């Protein structure tokens, strides 16, 4: 299977993270399973980033999309009371721009956090999650230095103001691993049968395998606040961040 497809669906968001509206055709439609499109920019969720929401416009009506099921195909989950476009229907897809854009800023902010923690403290990530504007990463970090929260906040925003470019690269697996440590988690979670790897490269700060959506530079993230640093025991530290409006 091509890296930019999931089942029968061409995943447009992997190559164009700015895309918000597009034309497509319904391949399957089922009240229980949902809707399969031939082309979709709905991010299906993964790596802690939740799936996109939005609408499909067709025949003078709209079908609201509230989530995605990842099976052999990508099944868009419609609002239960909305009409379903039949297979073969030409529709226009549209992403909830405010939600997606905030998730892109948040996800890129997590990569800045990961990069700073890896470079400054040499600690790997053990878990994470995000919602629009708020997120957390967990680290294997036994000793937290004095004043860590304030120091980390300052470092994160130094990297934001540095306006580092954030680029997407797709490389054969062996070539990707030759670039250096592209896995910043404690465990390598890349499937063994994955032939090509999608990388997110924050110039000079962070390079890692990632399938999510991101802004084009660190300055576009906006200010990052470290809300809390939690001690979860046995060297387990949780760092919570937020992006103020």
C-alpha positions as CSV (number, residue, x, y, z in Angstrom):
1,X,0.0,0.0,0.0
2,X,1.2,3.5,-0.8
3,X,2.2,5.6,2.2
4,X,-0.3,8.3,1.3
5,X,-3.3,5.9,1.2
6,X,-5.3,4.1,3.8
7,X,-7.4,1.4,2.2
8,X,-9.1,3.0,-0.8
9,X,-8.7,6.5,0.5
10,X,-6.0,8.9,-0.7
11,X,-5.0,10.8,2.4
12,X,-4.6,14.4,1.2
13,X,-3.6,15.9,4.6
14,X,-0.3,14.0,4.6
15,X,1.1,16.1,1.7
16,X,-0.9,19.3,2.3
17,X,-1.5,20.2,5.9
18,X,-3.1,23.6,4.9
19,X,-5.9,21.9,2.9
20,X,-9.4,22.6,4.3
21,X,-11.8,22.0,1.4
22,X,-11.7,19.5,-1.5
23,X,-13.9,17.6,-3.9
24,X,-14.3,13.9,-3.6
25,X,-16.6,10.9,-4.2
26,X,-18.3,8.6,-1.8
27,X,-17.1,4.9,-2.2
28,X,-19.2,3.4,0.6
29,X,-21.9,4.5,2.9
30,X,-23.4,2.6,5.8
31,X,-25.5,3.6,8.8
32,X,-23.5,1.5,11.1
33,X,-19.9,1.9,9.7
34,X,-20.0,5.4,8.3
35,X,-18.6,6.8,5.0
36,X,-15.6,6.0,2.9
37,X,-14.3,8.7,0.5
38,X,-11.9,8.3,-2.4
39,X,-10.0,11.4,-1.2
40,X,-9.9,12.8,2.3
41,X,-8.1,15.5,4.3
42,X,-9.7,14.4,7.6
43,X,-6.8,13.4,9.9
44,X,-7.9,10.0,11.3
45,X,-6.2,10.3,14.6
46,X,-3.0,8.8,16.0
47,X,0.1,9.5,18.0
48,X,-2.0,11.3,20.6
49,X,-3.6,13.7,18.1
50,X,-7.4,13.2,17.9
51,X,-9.2,12.9,14.6
52,X,-10.5,15.9,12.7
53,X,-14.1,17.0,12.5
54,X,-16.0,18.8,9.8
55,X,-18.7,18.4,7.1
56,X,-19.5,16.8,3.8
57,X,-21.7,19.0,1.5
58,X,-23.8,17.4,-1.2
59,X,-27.2,17.8,-2.8
60,X,-28.0,21.0,-0.9
61,X,-27.5,19.3,2.5
62,X,-24.6,18.6,4.9
63,X,-23.4,15.6,6.8
64,X,-21.4,16.5,9.9
65,X,-18.4,14.4,10.5
66,X,-17.6,13.8,14.2
67,X,-14.8,11.2,14.1
68,X,-13.0,8.5,12.1
69,X,-12.8,4.7,12.5
70,X,-9.5,3.2,11.3
71,X,-10.2,-0.3,9.8
72,X,-9.1,-1.7,6.4
73,X,-10.7,1.6,5.1
74,X,-11.0,5.0,6.8
75,X,-14.6,5.2,7.9
76,X,-15.8,8.8,8.6
77,X,-18.3,8.8,11.5
78,X,-21.3,11.0,10.7
79,X,-23.5,12.8,13.3
80,X,-26.2,10.1,13.9
81,X,-29.2,12.3,12.8
82,X,-27.6,13.6,9.6
83,X,-28.4,12.2,6.1
84,X,-25.9,9.8,4.5
85,X,-24.7,10.4,0.9
86,X,-25.1,7.3,-1.2
87,X,-22.1,5.6,-2.8
88,X,-21.1,7.4,-6.0
89,X,-22.2,10.8,-4.7
90,X,-19.9,13.7,-5.5
91,X,-19.4,15.6,-2.3
92,X,-17.3,18.5,-1.0
93,X,-15.3,17.9,2.2
94,X,-14.5,20.6,4.7
95,X,-12.4,20.5,7.8
96,X,-13.3,22.4,11.0
97,X,-10.5,24.9,10.5
98,X,-10.3,26.4,14.0
99,X,-10.0,22.9,15.6
100,X,-7.5,21.6,13.1
101,X,-5.3,24.7,13.2
102,X,-5.2,24.6,17.0
103,X,-4.4,20.9,17.0
104,X,-1.5,21.6,14.5
105,X,-0.1,24.3,16.8
106,X,-0.5,22.0,19.8
107,X,1.1,19.0,18.1
108,X,4.1,21.1,17.0
109,X,4.4,22.5,20.5
110,X,4.7,19.0,21.8
111,X,7.5,18.4,19.3
112,X,9.3,21.5,20.6
113,X,8.8,20.2,24.2
114,X,10.2,16.8,23.1
115,X,13.2,18.3,21.4
116,X,14.1,20.5,24.3
117,X,13.8,17.6,26.8
118,X,15.8,15.3,24.6
119,X,18.6,17.9,23.9
120,X,18.8,19.5,27.3
121,X,18.1,16.5,29.6
122,X,18.6,13.4,27.4
123,X,15.3,11.9,28.5
124,X,12.9,9.9,26.3
125,X,9.1,10.2,26.0
126,X,7.0,7.4,27.6
127,X,3.5,8.7,26.6
128,X,1.4,11.7,25.6
129,X,-1.9,13.1,24.6
130,X,-3.5,16.3,23.3
131,X,-6.6,18.3,22.8
132,X,-6.9,21.6,20.9
133,X,-4.7,24.0,22.9
134,X,-3.7,21.7,25.7
135,X,-1.4,18.6,25.9
136,X,0.9,16.5,27.9
137,X,4.0,14.4,27.5
138,X,5.3,11.9,30.0
139,X,9.1,11.4,30.4
140,X,11.4,8.9,32.1
141,X,13.0,11.7,34.1
142,X,14.3,10.7,37.6
143,X,15.8,13.9,38.8
144,X,14.0,17.3,38.2
145,X,16.4,20.2,38.8
146,X,15.4,23.2,40.9
147,X,13.3,25.8,39.0
148,X,12.6,23.3,36.3
149,X,9.1,24.6,35.4
150,X,10.2,28.2,34.8
151,X,13.4,27.1,33.0
152,X,11.5,24.8,30.7
153,X,8.9,27.5,29.9
154,X,11.7,29.9,29.0
155,X,13.5,27.3,26.8
156,X,10.3,26.4,24.9
157,X,9.5,30.0,24.0
158,X,13.1,30.6,23.0
159,X,12.6,27.9,20.4
160,X,9.2,29.3,19.4
161,X,10.8,32.7,18.8
162,X,13.7,31.2,16.9
163,X,11.1,30.6,14.1
164,X,12.6,27.2,13.1
165,X,11.2,25.7,10.0
166,X,9.0,22.6,10.4
167,X,9.2,20.3,7.4
168,X,7.7,16.9,6.4
169,X,10.0,14.3,4.9
170,X,9.1,10.8,3.6
171,X,12.0,8.4,3.3
172,X,12.7,4.7,3.0
173,X,12.9,3.1,6.4
174,X,16.6,2.3,6.4
175,X,17.5,5.8,5.1
176,X,15.3,7.4,7.8
177,X,17.1,5.5,10.6
178,X,20.5,6.6,9.2
179,X,19.6,10.2,10.0
180,X,20.0,9.7,13.7
181,X,17.6,9.1,16.6
182,X,14.2,9.5,14.9
183,X,12.4,7.7,17.7
184,X,12.2,9.8,20.9
185,X,9.9,7.4,22.7
186,X,11.3,4.9,25.2
187,X,10.1,2.1,22.9
188,X,10.3,2.0,19.1
189,X,6.6,1.8,18.1
190,X,7.1,1.8,14.3
191,X,5.5,-1.3,12.8
192,X,8.2,-3.7,11.5
193,X,6.6,-4.0,8.1
194,X,6.6,-0.2,7.5
195,X,8.6,0.4,4.4
196,X,8.6,4.2,4.3
197,X,8.7,6.6,7.3
198,X,7.2,10.0,7.5
199,X,9.4,12.4,9.5
200,X,8.7,15.8,11.1
201,X,11.8,17.9,11.1
202,X,12.1,21.0,13.3
203,X,15.2,22.4,11.8
204,X,18.1,22.1,14.3
205,X,15.9,20.9,17.2
206,X,13.8,17.8,16.7
207,X,13.6,15.0,14.0
208,X,11.2,12.1,14.6
209,X,8.8,9.8,12.9
210,X,5.3,11.2,13.1
211,X,2.0,10.9,11.1
212,X,0.3,14.0,12.4
213,X,-0.4,17.5,11.2
214,X,1.9,20.5,12.0
215,X,2.4,24.2,11.4
216,X,5.1,25.4,9.1
217,X,7.4,27.0,11.7
218,X,7.8,27.2,15.5
219,X,6.7,30.9,15.6
220,X,3.3,29.8,14.3
221,X,2.8,27.8,17.5
222,X,2.5,30.9,19.6
223,X,3.5,31.2,23.3
224,X,3.7,27.9,25.2
225,X,2.8,27.8,28.9
226,X,4.0,25.0,31.1
227,X,0.9,24.4,33.3
228,X,2.2,21.8,35.6
229,X,5.0,19.3,36.2
230,X,3.6,16.2,37.9
231,X,5.6,13.5,39.8
232,X,3.9,10.2,39.0
233,X,6.5,8.2,40.9
234,X,9.6,6.1,40.1
235,X,11.1,8.6,37.7
236,X,7.9,9.2,35.8
237,X,7.3,12.9,35.2
238,X,4.3,14.4,33.4
239,X,4.6,17.9,31.8
240,X,1.4,19.6,30.9
241,X,1.4,22.6,28.5
242,X,-1.2,24.9,27.1
243,X,-1.3,27.5,24.3
244,X,-2.9,30.7,25.5
245,X,-5.2,32.5,23.1
